[in-house]
Amino acid sequence: MMSAIPQLFSRSVGPVDAPERRGIPFDYAFRYDLQGKPGSVINSIVTVSIEATFTAVSVGYGVVPKVQPIIFGPQFNTAGEGTNFTQLTLGDIIDALDKELFAAALSKETGPEAVFKNGIKLNPAVAELALQQRGDVSLKDDVVARLFQAVGSPSELIQFKYALFDEGSGREFQSEPILNIAGLGSAGGERPFRYFAQPIVFRPRSTIRMEVTEISDFKGELHVSLHGYKVLGGSDTPTAVAPRGRVRRR
């Protein structure tokens, strides 16, 4: 009787499955407190998380002026008689502004002189009323008390230089700091960002440093963002997915 000779065999069940990878948009943000001191150098750093490599494709920025619009005006308490707009003096306006800044706890960092550098104007809410008959009209006390508006620092006047570094590799991405108008455009909305000629890849745990040098006397917050994406599932990251190979049967 012939005995069965056992044979070993294997059969492939489906192709090898590639690891699942998923791209997500991601931004890294830098924030700077501009003091309006030309020549002042400020550095800010961010660290790329361990979950995935970060690829930066563009850079953009925006600013928030420290002096926000302030509504103010003289308070004469004329008991209903009214005040003529043309009777107001520059001294009346400065005194009213100083009182408003003090009440808002801004007098230490923003005096009347700082406001006058940017400008004041009639409050749009009451300007038409105040200019009737070429300003020769009596105004009620509540109107005079909110007759003017301090103008915030025009964002388009901000100037600074910026430089980007990869601290881990020591790589610099410019020969010298770049003027914001030349590299990014105007903060007033005229191309306030730019795409990199070649996307920049930062490995997990990389430290990205951005250096900003103030040029103008603009006071406020500067926000710079690196726009890009991360691809989850890389083999050297915590999000890696083990590949599923061939299944062997005996």
C-alpha positions as CSV (number, residue, x, y, z in Angstrom):
1,M,0.0,0.0,0.0
2,M,1.3,3.3,-1.0
3,S,1.6,5.8,1.7
4,A,0.7,9.4,1.1
5,I,3.7,11.6,0.8
6,P,3.0,14.8,2.6
7,Q,3.8,17.8,0.4
8,L,4.4,21.4,1.6
9,F,2.8,24.1,-0.4
10,S,2.1,27.7,-0.1
11,R,-0.6,29.8,-1.7
12,S,-0.6,33.6,-2.0
13,V,-3.7,35.3,-0.9
14,G,-3.9,38.8,-2.5
15,P,-1.1,41.3,-3.1
16,V,0.9,43.0,-0.4
17,D,-1.1,45.9,1.1
18,A,0.8,49.2,1.2
19,P,0.6,51.1,4.5
20,E,-2.3,53.5,4.8
21,R,-1.1,57.1,4.6
22,R,-3.3,60.2,5.0
23,G,-2.4,63.8,4.2
24,I,-3.9,66.6,6.4
25,P,-3.4,70.4,6.0
26,F,-1.5,72.0,8.8
27,D,-0.1,75.4,9.7
28,Y,2.7,76.3,12.2
29,A,2.2,79.8,13.6
30,F,4.7,82.4,15.1
31,R,3.6,85.4,17.1
32,Y,5.6,88.5,17.9
33,D,4.9,91.5,20.1
34,L,6.2,94.5,18.1
35,Q,7.3,97.4,20.3
36,G,7.9,99.9,17.5
37,K,11.7,100.0,18.1
38,P,13.6,99.9,14.8
39,G,16.5,97.5,15.0
40,S,14.9,95.3,17.7
41,V,15.4,91.6,16.9
42,I,12.7,89.1,18.1
43,N,12.9,85.3,17.7
44,S,10.1,82.7,17.9
45,I,10.4,78.9,17.6
46,V,8.1,76.0,17.0
47,T,8.8,72.3,17.2
48,V,7.4,69.9,14.6
49,S,5.5,67.2,16.4
50,I,6.6,63.5,16.3
51,E,3.4,62.4,14.5
52,A,4.6,63.2,11.0
53,T,6.9,65.1,8.7
54,F,5.8,68.7,8.0
55,T,6.0,70.1,4.5
56,A,5.7,73.9,4.2
57,V,4.5,75.2,0.9
58,S,3.9,78.9,1.7
59,V,4.3,81.7,4.3
60,G,1.9,84.5,5.2
61,Y,1.4,87.1,7.8
62,G,-1.0,89.6,9.4
63,V,-0.9,92.3,12.0
64,V,-3.1,93.6,14.8
65,P,-2.4,97.3,15.8
66,K,-2.0,97.9,19.5
67,V,-4.0,101.2,19.3
68,Q,-7.5,100.2,18.4
69,P,-10.0,102.9,17.4
70,I,-10.9,105.0,20.4
71,I,-14.1,107.1,20.5
72,F,-13.7,110.3,22.6
73,G,-14.7,114.0,22.8
74,P,-14.7,116.9,25.2
75,Q,-17.3,117.0,27.9
76,F,-18.3,120.6,28.7
77,N,-21.6,119.9,30.6
78,T,-23.4,122.9,29.0
79,A,-26.7,121.9,30.5
80,G,-28.5,121.6,27.2
81,E,-27.2,124.8,25.6
82,G,-25.1,122.8,23.2
83,T,-21.5,123.3,21.8
84,N,-20.6,124.6,18.4
85,F,-18.1,122.4,16.6
86,T,-16.1,125.4,15.3
87,Q,-15.5,126.5,18.9
88,L,-13.5,123.5,19.9
89,T,-9.7,124.0,20.2
90,L,-6.8,121.6,19.8
91,G,-6.3,121.8,23.6
92,D,-9.9,120.6,24.1
93,I,-9.2,117.6,21.9
94,I,-5.9,116.7,23.5
95,D,-7.4,116.9,27.0
96,A,-10.3,114.7,26.0
97,L,-8.0,112.2,24.4
98,D,-5.7,112.1,27.5
99,K,-8.7,111.4,29.8
100,E,-10.0,108.6,27.5
101,L,-6.6,106.9,27.4
102,F,-6.2,107.2,31.2
103,A,-9.7,105.7,31.7
104,A,-8.8,102.8,29.3
105,A,-5.5,102.2,31.2
106,L,-3.6,102.9,28.0
107,S,-1.8,106.1,29.0
108,K,1.4,104.4,30.1
109,E,2.0,102.6,26.7
110,T,0.0,104.9,24.4
111,G,0.0,108.6,25.1
112,P,-1.7,111.3,23.0
113,E,1.5,111.8,21.0
114,A,1.4,108.2,19.8
115,V,-2.2,108.6,18.7
116,F,-1.5,111.9,16.9
117,K,1.3,110.1,14.9
118,N,-1.4,107.9,13.4
119,G,-4.1,110.5,13.3
120,I,-7.6,111.3,14.6
121,K,-10.8,111.9,12.6
122,L,-14.4,112.7,13.2
123,N,-16.4,109.7,14.4
124,P,-18.3,108.5,11.3
125,A,-21.4,107.9,13.4
126,V,-21.8,111.6,14.1
127,A,-19.6,113.3,11.5
128,E,-22.5,114.2,9.2
129,L,-24.4,115.9,12.0
130,A,-21.3,117.8,13.2
131,L,-20.6,119.2,9.7
132,Q,-24.0,120.6,9.1
133,Q,-23.9,124.2,8.0
134,R,-20.1,123.9,7.8
135,G,-19.9,123.0,11.5
136,D,-21.8,126.1,12.5
137,V,-24.4,124.2,14.5
138,S,-24.9,123.5,18.2
139,L,-24.3,119.9,19.2
140,K,-25.7,118.2,22.3
141,D,-23.3,117.1,25.0
142,D,-23.7,113.4,24.2
143,V,-22.7,114.0,20.6
144,V,-19.7,116.2,21.5
145,A,-18.5,113.5,23.9
146,R,-18.1,111.0,21.0
147,L,-17.2,113.4,18.3
148,F,-13.7,112.1,17.5
149,Q,-12.1,108.8,16.8
150,A,-8.4,107.9,17.2
151,V,-7.1,106.0,14.2
152,G,-5.2,102.8,14.8
153,S,-1.8,102.3,13.2
154,P,-2.2,101.7,9.5
155,S,-1.2,98.1,8.9
156,E,0.2,98.9,5.5
157,L,2.9,101.0,7.1
158,I,4.5,98.1,9.0
159,Q,8.0,97.1,7.8
160,F,10.2,94.3,9.2
161,K,12.8,91.8,8.0
162,Y,12.3,88.1,8.5
163,A,14.6,85.0,8.3
164,L,13.7,81.3,8.5
165,F,16.0,78.6,10.0
166,D,15.9,74.8,10.6
167,E,17.8,74.6,13.9
168,G,18.3,70.9,13.7
169,S,20.1,70.8,10.4
170,G,21.5,74.4,10.7
171,R,20.0,75.2,7.4
172,E,19.2,78.8,6.5
173,F,16.5,79.6,3.8
174,Q,17.8,83.0,2.7
175,S,21.2,84.6,2.2
176,E,20.1,87.5,4.5
177,P,16.9,88.6,6.2
178,I,14.2,89.5,3.7
179,L,12.1,92.7,3.8
180,N,8.4,91.9,4.3
181,I,7.3,94.0,1.4
182,A,9.8,92.3,-1.0
183,G,9.1,88.7,0.3
184,L,5.5,88.7,1.5
185,G,3.8,91.8,0.2
186,S,1.7,94.4,2.1
187,A,-0.3,93.6,5.3
188,G,-3.0,95.8,3.8
189,G,-4.1,92.8,1.6
190,E,-1.8,93.1,-1.4
191,R,-0.3,89.6,-1.6
192,P,0.5,89.2,2.2
193,F,1.9,85.7,1.5
194,R,4.0,83.8,-0.9
195,Y,4.6,80.3,-2.1
196,F,8.0,78.7,-1.8
197,A,9.8,78.0,-5.0
198,Q,10.3,74.5,-3.6
199,P,8.3,73.1,-0.6
200,I,10.4,72.9,2.5
201,V,10.3,69.5,4.4
202,F,10.8,69.5,8.2
203,R,11.4,66.2,9.9
204,P,9.5,65.2,13.1
205,R,11.0,66.9,16.2
206,S,12.6,69.6,14.0
207,T,12.9,73.1,15.6
208,I,11.9,75.9,13.2
209,R,13.1,79.4,14.1
210,M,11.9,82.6,12.6
211,E,13.7,85.8,13.3
212,V,12.0,89.2,12.9
213,T,13.8,92.5,12.9
214,E,11.7,95.6,13.4
215,I,12.2,98.5,10.9
216,S,9.1,100.7,11.4
217,D,7.7,102.2,14.6
218,F,4.5,100.1,14.3
219,K,3.3,98.8,17.6
220,G,1.1,95.7,17.7
221,E,1.0,91.9,17.2
222,L,2.6,90.3,14.2
223,H,1.4,86.8,13.2
224,V,3.3,84.7,10.7
225,S,2.1,81.3,9.5
226,L,3.8,78.5,7.6
227,H,1.1,76.9,5.5
228,G,1.6,73.2,4.6
229,Y,0.6,69.7,5.3
230,K,1.5,66.5,7.2
231,V,1.3,63.0,5.8
232,L,0.4,60.5,8.6
233,G,1.5,56.9,8.4
234,G,5.2,57.4,7.8
235,S,7.4,54.4,8.7
236,D,9.4,56.4,11.2
237,T,6.5,58.0,13.0
238,P,4.1,56.9,15.7
239,T,1.3,57.1,13.1
240,A,2.9,54.3,11.0
241,V,0.8,51.4,10.0
242,A,2.4,48.0,9.8
243,P,2.3,46.6,6.2
244,R,0.2,43.5,5.7
245,G,2.2,40.9,3.8
246,R,1.3,37.6,2.1
247,V,-0.6,35.0,4.0
248,R,1.0,31.6,3.9
249,R,-1.0,28.4,4.4
250,R,0.4,24.9,5.0
